[in-house]
Amino acid sequence: MKHNILLCSDLDRTLLPNGAQPESPEARRLLQRLADRPELTLVYVSGRHQALLQQAIEEYALPRPDYAIGDVGTTIFDIEDGNWRPWDNWYEEIASDWRGKTGKDLQGLFADIELLRLQEPEKQNDFKLSYYAPTDVEPDNLLKQLRQRLDAQEVRASLIWSIDEVADTGLLDILPERATKLHAIEFLMKHHGFTHEQTVFAGDSGNDLPALTSGLQAVLVKNARDDVRDTALRQVQAAGHGDCLYLAQGGLLGMNGNYSAGVLEGLVHYLPHTLAWLQDASIGKV
């Protein structure tokens, strides 16, 4: 297999330095040089839809990925020569979970829950129903209430809760059960024959927790929220695979462990031979 590393990373506040913490100035340049290597397959894994994914790549001068998992795992794009091609077989994989229903069909189940506010139309799709909610809501109680209603309809769903710190709002995504970031990554792994040892995932927020705590080789960047860090540690320890979660600390090549620096630090932790690649890039070698 030509490509022998699958690096999968969340975008907002993981690769993108759009949080309150400072970014190491060299981190994205090193990421770009790393992405140029033929051994690496780069995948962006995000809650963003296609247009916002493309906007982020341009705005932050990110390397072009080989694949993009968008809309919190409900879409997968194969990217080649600037063309974004959706994977129809991924839609076939997840459609049966909702028993022929779409996100719009499910809205009526939750219309009476006043604290939920539908996100914008461009943030919805046939397999993604997304709401805003207050940050002070008790998420466990809310998710339990939603789960009961979905179960009554025999709809198999994943409920993903996270916080947008910049907008100070809660984010709730209702997805087919298998349409998570984790399952989409596993689908790519299986399709291309990547092993567990060849795959690394990096994230920072609540909607990354299923992948961060799954037993994949995972990296939590240093700028992650304390509650996400505490939850991730508790879950991997309970599952008995604490060695599969790395918490970026800073120090790699003098970088601080935030954002892209943390992703690179975690990659080197799991795959030490990549340090030489970064050292070459840091002194301008090809």
Sequence and secondary structure as in RCSB ss.txt:
>XXXX:A:sequence
MKHNILLCSDLDRTLLPNGAQPESPEARRLLQRLADRPELTLVYVSGRHQALLQQAIEEYALPRPDYAIGDVGTT
IFDIEDGNWRPWDNWYEEIASDWRGKTGKDLQGLFADIELLRLQEPEKQNDFKLSYYAPTDVEPDNLLKQLRQRL
DAQEVRASLIWSIDEVADTGLLDILPERATKLHAIEFLMKHHGFTHEQTVFAGDSGNDLPALTSGLQAVLVKNAR
DDVRDTALRQVQAAGHGDCLYLAQGGLLGMNGNYSAGVLEGLVHYLPHTLAWLQDASIGKV
>XXXX:A:secstr
    EEEEE TBTTTB  SSS   TTHHHHHHHHHTSTTEEEEEE SS HHHHHHHHHHTT    SEEEEGGGTE
EEEEETTEEEE HHHHHHHHGGGTT  HHHHGGGGTT TT EE  GGG BTTBEEEEE TTS HHHHHHHHHHHH
HHTT  EEEEEEEETTTTEEEEEEEETT SHHHHHHHHHHHHT  GGGEEEEE SGGGHHHHTSSSEEEE TTS 
HHHHHHHHHHHHHHT GGGEEE  S GGG  SSTHHHHHHHHHHH TTHHHHHHHHHTT  
